[in-house]
């Protein structure tokens, strides 16, 4: 079996992916053929249709490209369904407290680490043909649990959030952090530096979202484990450049 995304990250690899917000199996295939390490499917700001999500995960699997699914806040049912369809990881938004982090760990992992409902007859369990103990052990060892810090409250609690057993890492949500920060809060750039320093001190994983190749390289140089391109922004930028040729 191909090494999981989590095991590759734990082995020190730097991993590059794309954030896919709009349904499109061809975009998953194009990202895979282009050589990206993973696809992050956004079911928070994009459609959360589980049938379409399953199709995207299955197409990615044909190319041995793992999928992380960003769920909406508190959508633990979607966490279960995404993992049952073969997603290798979950990205959960709006972690403001350690309790929020604990809740997503519990929703994502099988017992004893969490309380995810156990089944081997889903796609992830090869429709009941996999050994139950082996299935449980593989997912306990390889499921990636990432959370997003997107508010001054989350910034203030970052050390407690990172101390949550079973949480593998953090991604800052720059748009939400900027929108929720007021004049009495740390400036977003300062807050970002504070969170990134806490991640580095903890030894956990960091995911950055970027829009350009230069920003991706800078994020890796600054310590990010995962870097993901905002594909919608990249496509719109490129379309704008193409449109500029019109006299």
Secondary structure, 3 states (H helix, E strand, C coil): CCCCHHHHHHCCCCEEEEEECCCCHHHHHHHHHHCCCEEEEECCCCCCCHHHHHHHHHHHHHCCCEEEEEECCCCHHHHHHHHHCCCCEEEECCCCCHHHHHHHHHHHCCCCCCCCCCCCCCHHHHHHCCCHHHHHHHHHHHCEEEEEECCHHHHHCHHHHHCCCCCCEEEECHHHHHHHCCCCCCCHHHHHHHHHHHHHHHCCEEEEEECCHHHHHHHHHCCCCEEEEEHHHHHHHHHHHHHCCCC
